[in-house]
């Protein structure tokens, strides 16, 4: 993997969706911070050479990373998610203040923070403005953008609200990435996996699953086992020929009826999220599903990372399209 000498401090790194995307864009991790033990173990499993710290972001001293190129993170979404109470700054899981503290301490050249679509709502207008005001005070120019993962080769809608902030000179060179083309369908993406155990209905199922997936919902430890989201999401999955009420241990076999409605395995959900075949996960079944479901799709992180790298004058010469071929 080509490096272009760019450094990143990543907070709330999760299972490495954003991490691997930024790596493909040429960023090298100075530190990856993740509080969940299993997700941190996943990072170490895939990148044993990285410095991965299993701790709360509040424990990180940003002055140790003074002048780093990029501060990035997927700060927790429950304070802004429509699936929750949308308490925003009144939710103790809101880590935007900690991200801003790290910006003050580390003074990175660029900042990239991602969250759910709910943060873009009118309800949080004043909250968003307070973040922009603080970044402006610190010498950054900023831009928010709502991006759909399906526009970047991911077979899933998954809208994400992204904040990019850069120092003045770099910001002048920054542009948001545009769509890379038509995304593959769920059927196209999963046919090799759904047919792996000899199920005779796999090809017909693949033709039926001829759209992109609804947003995968990872959920939290406060909820029950793994499934593919609330009632509306399950209905959308069923329209694609998928039973969203749970996660399977393996693909259907030759013994299953041709009209069987399969459940997805964690490996299949990982492909829907844009993880490539080489990325492995640590932990038990439900933990792995949550790690995958809460991830930032790597192809989206890569595309934004490439634009940031370009703005910093260190664009990776590798084509972003190469990563899509690995899905």
Buried (B, 14 or more C-beta within 10 A) or exposed (E): EEEBEBBBBBBBBBBBBBBBBBBBBBBBBBBBBBBBEBBBBBBBBBBEEBEBBBEBBEEBEBEEBEEBBBBBBBBBBBBBBEBBEBEBBEBEEBBBBBBBBBBEBBBBBBBBBBBBBBBBBEEBEEBBEBBBEBBEEBEBBBBBEEBBBBBBBBBBBBBBBBBBBBBEEBBEEBEEBEEBEEBBBBBBBBBBBBBBBEBBBBEEBBEBBEBBBBBBBBBEEEEEEBBBBBEEBBEBBBEBBBBBEEBBEEBBEEEBEEEBBBBBBBBBBBBBBBBBEEBBBBBEBBBBBBBBBBBBBBBBBBBBBBBBBBBBEBBBEBEBEEBBEBB
